[in-house]
Amino acid sequence: MLCSQSSYSQTTISFQIPENVQSAKIVFIDNLGNLIKQVEINERGHGELIVYAQDLSAGLYTYYLVANGQTIESKKMVLSK
């Protein structure tokens, strides 16, 4: 499960990783399909990832929650500066 809260300078992405998941990550792709960032998630249960606007260019991004090599959920994020 993914959800996000945004402010001008940052976005907080909340996620839920089941205890039985061996590997999990959040992957960020730009609107051209390029891999921008990949963050390994080591904790299980509820967690949050803060994405700072200064680390990305303005544009449209898709981020995916990947668990055990399979995409579980995806969301879109628009960053304007």
C-alpha positions in Angstrom: 0.0 0.0 0.0 1.3 3.4 -1.0 0.0 6.9 -0.2 1.6 10.3 -0.1 1.4 13.7 1.5 2.9 16.7 -0.2 4.2 20.1 0.7 6.2 22.5 -1.5 9.6 21.2 -0.4 9.0 17.5 0.2 6.6 14.5 -0.2 6.2 11.8 2.4 5.4 8.4 0.9 3.8 6.0 3.4 4.0 2.2 2.8 3.0 -1.1 4.3 5.4 -4.1 3.9 4.1 -7.5 5.1 6.4 -9.4 7.5 6.8 -12.3 5.0 8.4 -10.1 2.2 12.0 -11.0 1.6 13.0 -7.8 -0.4 11.2 -4.5 -1.0 12.0 -1.3 -2.7 10.5 1.9 -4.0 11.5 2.7 -7.6 11.1 6.2 -9.2 10.7 6.5 -13.0 10.5 9.8 -14.9 7.9 10.5 -17.7 10.4 9.1 -20.3 10.7 5.8 -18.5 14.2 6.4 -17.1 15.1 5.0 -13.7 15.7 8.0 -11.5 16.0 6.6 -8.0 15.7 3.2 -6.2 15.4 3.0 -2.4 15.7 -0.4 -0.7 13.2 -0.8 2.2 14.6 -2.8 5.0 11.9 -2.5 7.6 8.6 -4.4 7.6 5.2 -3.1 8.6 4.4 0.6 8.3 7.1 2.9 7.1 7.6 6.3 5.4 10.0 7.7 2.8 10.6 11.4 2.5 11.3 12.7 -1.0 12.8 16.1 -1.2 11.9 18.4 -4.1 15.5 19.7 -4.4 16.7 16.1 -5.3 14.5 16.0 -8.5 13.8 18.1 -11.5 10.3 19.5 -12.2 8.2 16.9 -14.0 5.9 13.9 -13.8 7.2 10.8 -12.0 5.8 7.3 -11.3 6.9 5.5 -8.2 6.4 1.8 -7.6 6.4 -0.4 -4.6 8.2 -3.6 -5.5 8.1 -6.6 -3.2 9.9 -9.9 -3.9 10.6 -8.7 -7.5 6.9 -7.9 -8.3 5.2 -4.5 -8.6 2.6 -4.3 -5.8 1.4 -0.8 -6.4 2.2 2.4 -8.3 1.4 6.1 -8.0 2.0 9.3 -10.0 3.7 12.3 -8.6 3.9 15.8 -10.2 6.8 18.0 -9.1 6.6 21.7 -10.0 9.1 24.3 -9.1 
